Amino acid sequence: MVDLDQSAGAAAPITHIKPPASTAALEHRNLLEGEFWRKIPAYEKVDRETFLDWKWQAKNSVNKVSKLLAGLQDLVPQSFYDDVQEGFARAPMAVRVSPYVLSLIDWVEPYNDPLRIQFIPVASRMKPDHPFLDLDSLHEKADAPVPGLTHRYPDKALFLPLNTCPVYCRYCTRSYAIGPDTEEVEKFALRVNKERWAKAFQYILERPELEDIVISGGDAYQLRPEQIEYIGNKLLELPNVRRLRFATKGLAIMPSKVLTDHDWLDAITRVVDRGRALHKEVCIHTHFNHANEFTWISRDACNVLMERGITVRNQSVLIRGVNDTVDTMSMLVRRIAYHNVHPYYVYTHDMVKGVDELRTTVGTAVEVEKHIRGTTAGFNTPTFVCDAPGGGGKRGVHSYEYYDRVHGVSVYTAPNVKPGEYFCYFDPIDLLPEEGRNRWANPDEHSKIVDEALERARADR
């Protein structure tokens, strides 16, 4: 061990040009420790080994109000359960919440809790849909040459091998396909099917420009170990494929699977190792939205992946009341980066139906990004993007051709994806100034608002 006093000799005292870091500046290093789940009545007697068991987590996930009531009991009043019951009925996404997530929610103030907001709908907070919302707002089906494979960017394709997840996010961009049917939505089928997969592999082989494949869904957590290896090896064997990304929300909502599902972890490790031997990159892309999602269990899971040489990147969604302030986003970015999860993207909330109270404005995204940049290293600073509705792809959120803040219309172009086309993103109406809200209240004005924004965008180019 080096003795800094001896090595420095009689060097003069160092003059610090910055004031000492405050306790708050280091708060991102402090994680929730201990058996925090025991505060939930149903988990009061659950020991550590049981709680970390991924099979127990999956079996005990909440998917109906009766299970929520059985788990929480008297932690919240009956009026809250009634609110959730109606929220379940009106939600376009099925509900599935892991015990891990349930244990992290502040049940003293559930309406304002950032995890409750993401996963458990309450009817009283829902807002009317914007007139231009759509279940498939990114038009993934339109850009799919075979079912479950979207080819939008020149050298990248999105492969959707399945349609299930360990939890269902209310804001999911694939509300059109993911999870079981709901009272509101009959889903587009993307079940596990090797014949469908084979068509995707054949298409990728026949398109030599495709070098980057995202394996999503659904969620790669739900793929069995043999399916992970089957898909990974099939794609690695294609000569044109250079990069694979297994996408999973799992690290944020069921991190113990990495610690206890040894077969799954070994399978993805073997794919990563084989890719490395072939000089091809295989990594995991995950999805933390709030610093509260990252606990000692997350840390231990990320440490295991680090030890195995597996790169992990994060993609967040900017959600109202969850992470749409500089402080909450900064805490998230610094906490996950400290544990070797690289912040990659922050998306403006896609324009999917049934969750307009979760969306915020393009202006908010621009402002948050302005203040996040410079708080940490560049490679740990996420890029804020708008995934242009209608299939324009990811655009830097500030790169709009025109932004009408009164009516909440931002216009983007995508020269390398769909040249010559214009794509409009719409801020939620309730966040607009009074003038904009009043005009949107008249359906006869809707097309005029869009036409005016497009005209200005073309004139400003």
C-alpha positions in Angstrom: 0.0 0.0 0.0 1.4 3.4 -1.0 1.9 5.9 1.8 0.9 9.2 0.1 2.6 11.3 2.8 6.0 9.6 2.2 5.7 9.6 -1.6 4.9 13.2 -1.6 7.8 14.1 0.5 7.7 17.7 1.8 5.6 19.0 -1.1 3.7 22.2 -0.4 0.0 21.9 0.5 -2.4 21.6 -2.4 -4.6 24.6 -3.1 -8.2 23.5 -3.9 -9.8 25.8 -6.4 -13.3 24.2 -5.9 -15.2 24.1 -2.6 -15.5 20.8 -0.9 -18.2 18.5 -2.3 -21.4 18.6 -0.3 -23.1 15.5 1.1 -25.8 16.0 -1.5 -23.3 15.8 -4.3 -22.4 12.2 -3.3 -25.9 11.1 -2.5 -26.0 9.0 -5.7 -23.6 6.5 -4.0 -26.0 5.8 -1.2 -28.2 2.8 -2.0 -31.2 1.3 -0.2 -29.8 -1.6 1.8 -31.2 -4.4 4.0 -34.4 -6.3 3.7 -36.6 -3.4 2.6 -39.4 -5.7 1.4 -40.4 -6.7 4.9 -42.4 -3.4 5.2 -45.0 -4.9 2.8 -47.4 -7.0 4.9 -47.4 -10.0 2.4 -43.5 -10.1 2.5 -43.0 -9.4 6.2 -41.8 -13.0 6.8 -40.0 -13.5 3.4 -36.3 -14.2 4.0 -33.5 -12.9 1.8 -33.0 -16.1 -0.1 -36.6 -16.4 -1.0 -36.9 -12.7 -2.1 -33.9 -13.0 -4.4 -35.3 -16.1 -6.1 -36.3 -15.0 -9.5 -39.0 -17.8 -9.8 -40.6 -16.5 -6.5 -40.5 -13.0 -7.9 -42.2 -14.1 -11.1 -44.8 -16.3 -9.3 -45.7 -13.5 -6.9 -46.0 -10.6 -9.3 -49.2 -8.6 -9.1 -51.5 -8.7 -12.1 -54.9 -7.9 -10.6 -56.3 -5.7 -7.9 -57.0 -8.7 -5.6 -53.3 -9.6 -5.5 -52.4 -5.9 -4.8 -54.9 -6.0 -1.9 -53.5 -9.2 -0.6 -50.0 -7.8 -0.7 -50.6 -4.3 0.7 -53.6 -5.0 2.9 -54.2 -1.9 5.1 -51.2 0.1 3.8 -53.5 2.1 1.6 -57.3 2.9 1.9 -60.0 1.1 0.0 -60.5 4.3 -2.1 -57.0 3.7 -3.6 -57.9 0.1 -4.6 -61.1 1.3 -6.2 -59.1 3.8 -8.1 -56.7 1.1 -9.3 -59.5 -1.2 -10.2 -60.9 1.4 -12.6 -57.4 2.2 -13.8 -56.8 -1.5 -14.7 -60.0 -1.5 -16.7 -59.0 1.6 -18.7 -55.3 0.8 -19.3 -54.1 -0.2 -22.8 -51.3 -2.3 -21.2 -51.9 -5.3 -19.0 -50.6 -4.8 -15.4 -47.8 -7.0 -14.0 -45.6 -5.7 -11.1 -42.8 -7.7 -9.4 -42.6 -7.9 -5.6 -39.3 -6.0 -5.9 -41.0 -3.0 -7.5 -43.9 -3.2 -5.1 -41.5 -3.1 -2.2 -39.9 0.1 -3.5 -43.1 2.2 -3.8 -43.8 4.7 -1.0 -47.3 3.5 0.1 -47.7 6.6 2.3 -47.8 8.8 -0.8 -48.6 6.3 -3.6 -50.1 8.8 -5.9 -46.8 10.7 -6.3 -44.4 7.8 -6.1 -42.3 7.5 -9.3 -42.5 3.7 -9.5 -46.3 3.6 -8.9 -46.7 6.1 -11.6 -44.9 3.9 -14.1 -46.6 0.5 -13.3 -49.9 0.9 -11.5 -52.6 2.9 -13.3 -55.1 4.9 -11.3 -58.1 6.2 -13.1 -58.3 9.5 -11.2 -55.0 10.7 -12.7 -55.7 9.7 -16.3 -56.1 12.4 -18.9 -57.9 12.5 -22.3 -55.8 11.2 -25.2 -54.3 13.7 -27.5 -56.1 13.6 -30.9 -52.9 12.3 -32.6 -52.0 9.4 -30.3 -51.7 5.9 -31.7 -51.0 2.5 -30.2 -48.2 2.0 -32.8 -47.0 5.6 -32.9 -43.6 4.7 -34.3 -45.2 2.6 -37.1 -43.0 -0.4 -36.4 -45.4 -2.7 -38.1 -45.3 -0.6 -41.3 -41.4 -0.9 -41.3 -41.5 -4.7 -40.7 -40.6 -6.8 -43.8 -41.4 -9.9 -41.8 -43.5 -10.1 -38.6 -41.5 -9.0 -35.6 -38.5 -7.5 -37.4 -38.4 -3.7 -38.0 -35.9 -2.4 -40.5 -35.9 1.4 -40.3 -32.2 2.5 -40.1 -29.8 1.6 -42.9 -27.6 -0.8 -40.9 -29.8 -1.7 -37.9 -32.8 -3.9 -37.3 -35.1 -4.5 -34.3 -35.9 -8.2 -33.7 -38.9 -8.9 -31.5 -38.7 -12.7 -30.6 -41.5 -12.6 -28.0 -44.2 -10.5 -26.6 -44.0 -10.9 -22.8 -42.1 -9.0 -20.1 -41.4 -9.6 -16.4 -43.3 -6.4 -15.7 -45.5 -4.2 -18.0 -44.7 -0.5 -18.2 -47.7 1.7 -18.6 -45.9 3.8 -21.2 -44.8 1.0 -23.4 -44.2 2.0 -27.0 -45.4 -1.5 -28.1 -48.8 -1.4 -26.4 -50.1 -2.7 -29.8 -48.3 -6.1 -29.2 -46.9 -6.6 -25.7 -48.6 -8.6 -23.0 -52.1 -10.2 -23.0 -55.2 -8.5 -24.5 -56.9 -5.9 -22.3 -60.4 -4.6 -22.2 -59.1 -1.7 -24.4 -56.8 -3.5 -26.8 -56.5 -6.7 -28.8 -52.8 -7.3 -29.3 -50.9 -8.0 -32.4 -49.4 -11.5 -32.1 -45.6 -11.8 -31.5 -45.4 -15.0 -29.6 -42.4 -17.3 -29.6 -42.3 -19.0 -32.9 -39.1 -20.5 -34.5 -40.6 -20.4 -38.0 -41.2 -16.6 -37.6 -37.7 -16.3 -36.2 -36.2 -18.1 -39.2 -37.8 -15.6 -41.6 -36.2 -12.8 -39.6 -32.7 -14.5 -39.7 -33.1 -15.1 -43.5 -34.1 -11.4 -44.1 -31.1 -10.2 -42.1 -28.8 -12.5 -44.1 -30.2 -11.2 -47.4 -29.5 -7.6 -46.4 -25.7 -7.3 -46.2 -26.0 -3.7 -44.9 -27.5 -4.9 -41.6 -24.7 -4.9 -39.0 -26.5 -4.1 -35.7 -29.4 -6.2 -34.3 -31.4 -5.2 -31.2 -33.1 -8.3 -29.6 -36.1 -6.9 -27.7 -39.7 -7.8 -27.5 -41.1 -8.2 -25.0 -38.0 -8.7 -22.9 -34.9 -10.8 -23.2 -35.3 -11.7 -19.5 -38.3 -13.9 -20.6 -36.2 -15.9 -23.1 -35.2 -19.3 -21.8 -31.4 -19.9 -21.6 -31.5 -22.2 -24.7 -33.4 -19.5 -26.6 -30.8 -16.8 -25.7 -28.1 -19.0 -27.1 -30.1 -20.1 -30.1 -30.9 -16.5 -31.1 -27.4 -15.2 -30.2 -25.5 -17.9 -32.1 -27.8 -17.7 -35.2 -27.1 -14.0 -35.4 -23.4 -14.2 -34.7 -23.1 -16.7 -37.5 -24.4 -14.2 -40.0 -21.3 -12.7 -41.6 -22.7 -9.2 -41.9 -23.8 -8.9 -38.2 -21.3 -7.1 -36.1 -23.2 -6.0 -33.0 -26.0 -7.6 -30.9 -27.9 -5.9 -28.1 -30.1 -7.9 -25.7 -32.7 -5.5 -24.4 -34.2 -6.0 -20.9 -36.0 -4.0 -18.3 -35.1 -6.8 -15.9 -32.1 -5.1 -14.2 -34.5 -2.3 -13.0 -37.4 -4.4 -11.9 -36.1 -7.9 -11.1 -32.3 -7.6 -10.7 -32.2 -10.8 -8.6 -32.6 -12.9 -11.7 -29.0 -12.1 -12.6 -28.0 -13.4 -9.1 -30.2 -16.5 -9.0 -31.0 -17.7 -12.6 -27.6 -19.1 -13.2 -28.6 -20.8 -16.4 -29.8 -17.6 -18.0 -26.7 -15.7 -16.9 -24.4 -18.4 -18.2 -26.2 -18.5 -21.5 -25.9 -14.8 -22.2 -22.3 -14.9 -21.0 -21.5 -17.6 -23.5 -23.0 -15.5 -26.3 -21.0 -12.5 -25.2 -17.8 -14.6 -25.0 -18.4 -16.1 -28.4 -19.0 -12.7 -29.9 -15.8 -11.4 -28.4 -13.9 -14.4 -29.9 -15.4 -13.4 -33.3 -14.6 -9.8 -32.7 -18.3 -8.9 -32.5 -19.9 -6.9 -29.7 -22.7 -8.4 -27.6 -24.1 -6.2 -24.8 -27.1 -5.7 -22.6 -29.4 -2.6 -22.9 -31.5 -2.0 -19.9 -34.1 0.5 -18.7 -33.8 2.4 -15.4 -36.0 5.5 -15.1 -35.6 6.6 -11.5 -32.7 6.4 -9.0 -35.1 4.6 -6.5 -35.1 1.6 -8.8 -31.4 1.0 -8.1 -30.8 -0.8 -4.7 -28.1 -3.1 -3.3 -29.6 -5.9 -5.3 -29.1 -3.9 -8.5 -25.5 -3.2 -7.5 -24.8 -6.8 -6.9 -26.3 -7.8 -10.2 -24.4 -5.1 -12.1 -21.2 -6.2 -10.4 -21.7 -9.8 -11.6 -22.2 -8.6 -15.2 -19.1 -6.4 -14.9 -17.0 -9.4 -13.6 -18.2 -11.3 -16.7 -17.1 -8.6 -19.0 -20.7 -7.7 -20.1 -21.3 -4.1 -21.1 -24.6 -2.6 -19.9 -26.1 0.5 -21.3 -29.3 2.3 -20.2 -32.2 3.8 -22.1 -34.7 5.9 -20.1 -38.0 7.4 -21.0 -38.7 11.0 -19.8 -41.9 10.7 -17.7 -43.9 13.4 -16.1 -43.6 13.1 -12.3 -40.9 10.5 -12.5 -37.7 12.0 -13.9 -38.6 15.2 -15.8 -36.6 17.5 -13.5 -32.9 18.2 -13.6 -32.5 16.9 -10.0 -34.2 13.5 -10.6 -32.5 12.9 -13.9 -29.1 13.9 -12.6 -29.5 11.5 -9.7 -30.5 8.7 -12.0 -27.6 9.3 -14.4 -24.9 9.5 -11.7 -26.2 6.6 -9.7 -26.3 4.1 -12.6 -23.0 5.4 -14.1 -21.3 4.9 -10.7 -22.2 1.2 -11.0 -21.0 0.8 -14.6 -24.4 1.2 -16.4 -23.7 3.7 -19.1 -26.5 6.2 -19.7 -27.3 6.0 -23.4 -30.6 7.5 -24.4 -33.4 9.5 -22.8 -36.5 9.3 -24.9 -39.4 11.8 -25.0 -42.4 9.7 -24.1 -43.8 8.1 -27.2 -47.3 9.1 -28.3 -49.1 6.0 -27.2 -52.7 5.9 -26.1 -54.0 5.8 -22.6 -51.1 7.5 -20.7 -51.1 11.1 -21.7 -50.7 12.1 -18.0 -47.2 10.6 -18.2 -46.0 12.6 -21.2 -44.2 15.9 -20.9 -43.1 18.5 -23.5 -40.2 18.7 -25.9 -39.3 21.9 -24.2 -38.9 20.1 -20.9 -36.6 17.5 -22.5 -34.4 20.3 -24.1 -34.1 22.1 -20.8 -33.3 19.0 -18.7 -30.6 17.9 -21.3 -29.1 21.4 -21.1 -28.5 21.1 -17.4 -27.4 17.4 -17.4 -24.7 17.9 -19.9 -21.5 18.8 -18.1 -22.4 17.1 -14.8 -20.4 14.0 -15.6 -18.2 12.4 -18.3 -19.4 12.7 -21.8 -19.6 8.9 -22.3 -21.9 8.8 -19.3 -24.1 11.6 -20.5 -27.3 10.4 -22.2 -28.5 11.7 -25.5 -32.0 13.1 -25.3 -34.0 12.0 -28.3 -37.5 12.2 -29.8 -38.4 9.0 -31.6 -40.3 10.7 -34.4 -43.9 9.5 -34.7 -44.6 7.8 -37.9 -41.3 6.1 -38.3 -38.8 8.9 -38.6 -36.5 7.3 -36.0 -34.5 8.8 -33.2 -33.8 12.5 -33.6 -31.8 14.7 -31.2 -34.6 16.3 -29.2 -33.3 19.8 -29.9 -32.9 19.1 -33.7 -36.4 20.0 -34.7 -36.9 22.1 -37.8 -39.6 24.1 -36.0 -41.2 24.1 -32.6 -44.5 25.8 -31.9 -44.6 26.0 -28.1 -48.1 27.5 -28.0 -49.7 24.6 -29.7 -47.1 22.0 -28.7 -46.0 20.9 -32.2 -42.4 20.0 -33.0 -41.5 19.1 -36.5 -38.5 16.8 -37.3 -36.9 15.5 -40.5 -34.9 12.3 -40.9 -32.7 12.6 -44.0 -31.0 9.2 -43.6 -34.1 7.3 -42.7 -37.0 8.7 -44.7 -35.7 11.6 -46.8 -38.1 14.4 -47.7 -40.7 13.5 -45.0 -41.7 15.5 -42.0 -42.7 14.1 -38.6 -44.7 15.8 -35.9 -44.5 15.3 -32.2 -47.2 16.8 -30.0 -46.8 18.0 -26.5 -49.6 17.0 -24.1 -52.5 19.5 -24.4 -52.9 20.1 -20.6 -49.3 21.5 -20.4 -49.8 24.1 -23.1 -50.6 27.8 -22.5 -54.3 28.7 -22.5 -54.2 29.9 -26.1 -53.0 26.5 -27.3 -55.4 24.5 -25.1 -58.4 26.5 -26.3 -57.5 26.0 -29.9 -57.0 22.2 -29.5 -60.5 22.1 -27.9 -62.0 22.8 -31.4 -61.6 19.7 -33.6 -62.0 21.8 -36.7 -58.6 23.5 -35.8 -56.5 20.3 -35.5 -55.5 19.9 -39.1 -54.9 23.7 -39.4 -52.5 23.6 -36.4 -50.5 20.8 -38.0 -50.5 22.5 -41.5 -49.2 25.7 -40.0 -46.4 24.0 -38.2 -45.4 22.1 -41.3 -45.5 25.3 -43.4 -43.2 27.0 -40.9 -40.8 24.0 -40.8 -40.5 24.0 -44.6 -40.0 27.8 -44.7 -37.3 27.7 -42.0 -35.1 25.1 -43.8 
